[in-house]
Amino acid sequence: MRTRILVIDDEESMCEILRFNLAKDGYDVDVSYSAEEALTRDLEIYSLFIVDIMMDRISGLDFAGRIRSMPSVEN
């Protein structure tokens, strides 16, 4: 099973650059263009989150705090 990564950034070009390069190295990569969108996903399937800390409504730091408090997501 390949490592699954979720990239969360409000800049689409950054998401696509990261997706391309990580996929080229053999990772399964999904992207979300906001923390709100990411929170709608099944987060427990991911091994790693790459998060922009400066996003609009929910910052990357707030997102990290929220997922750390979720019992279903391994910390």
C-alpha positions as CSV (number, residue, x, y, z in Angstrom):
1,M,0.0,0.0,0.0
2,R,1.4,3.4,-1.0
3,T,1.6,6.3,1.4
4,R,-1.4,8.6,1.0
5,I,-0.9,12.4,1.4
6,L,-3.4,15.3,1.6
7,V,-2.1,18.7,0.4
8,I,-4.1,21.6,1.7
9,D,-3.5,25.0,0.2
10,D,-5.7,27.8,-1.1
11,E,-3.3,28.3,-4.0
12,E,-4.2,25.9,-6.7
13,S,-0.8,26.1,-8.5
14,M,1.0,25.1,-5.3
15,C,-1.3,22.1,-4.8
16,E,-0.7,20.9,-8.4
17,I,3.1,21.3,-8.1
18,L,3.2,19.3,-4.9
19,R,0.8,16.7,-6.3
20,F,2.9,16.2,-9.5
21,N,6.2,15.9,-7.7
22,L,4.9,13.7,-4.9
23,A,3.1,11.4,-7.3
24,K,6.2,11.2,-9.4
25,D,8.0,9.9,-6.3
26,G,5.3,7.2,-5.8
27,Y,2.9,8.7,-3.3
28,D,-0.9,8.8,-3.6
29,V,-1.8,12.5,-3.4
30,D,-5.1,14.3,-2.9
31,V,-5.6,18.0,-2.7
32,S,-8.0,20.3,-0.9
33,Y,-8.1,24.1,-1.7
34,S,-9.3,25.0,1.9
35,A,-9.2,23.6,5.4
36,E,-13.0,23.5,5.3
37,E,-12.9,21.3,2.2
38,A,-10.3,19.0,3.8
39,L,-12.4,18.6,6.9
40,T,-15.2,17.0,4.7
41,R,-12.8,14.2,3.7
42,D,-12.2,10.8,5.4
43,L,-9.0,12.1,7.1
44,E,-8.1,8.8,8.7
45,I,-6.9,7.4,5.4
46,Y,-4.0,9.8,5.2
47,S,-0.5,9.2,6.5
48,L,0.6,12.8,6.1
49,F,-0.9,16.3,5.7
50,I,0.9,19.1,4.0
51,V,-0.9,22.3,5.1
52,D,-0.5,26.0,4.3
53,I,-0.7,27.9,7.6
54,M,-2.1,31.1,6.1
55,M,-5.5,30.3,4.6
56,D,-8.8,32.3,4.7
57,R,-11.4,31.0,7.2
58,I,-9.6,28.2,8.9
59,S,-5.8,28.6,9.1
60,G,-3.5,25.6,8.8
61,L,-2.7,25.9,12.5
62,D,-6.4,25.7,13.3
63,F,-6.8,22.7,11.0
64,A,-3.9,20.9,12.7
65,G,-5.5,21.6,16.1
66,R,-8.9,20.2,14.9
67,I,-7.5,17.0,13.5
68,R,-5.3,16.4,16.6
69,S,-8.5,16.4,18.7
70,M,-10.2,13.8,16.4
71,P,-9.9,10.3,18.0
72,S,-10.2,8.7,14.5
73,V,-7.1,10.4,13.2
74,E,-3.8,8.9,14.5
75,N,-1.5,11.6,15.9
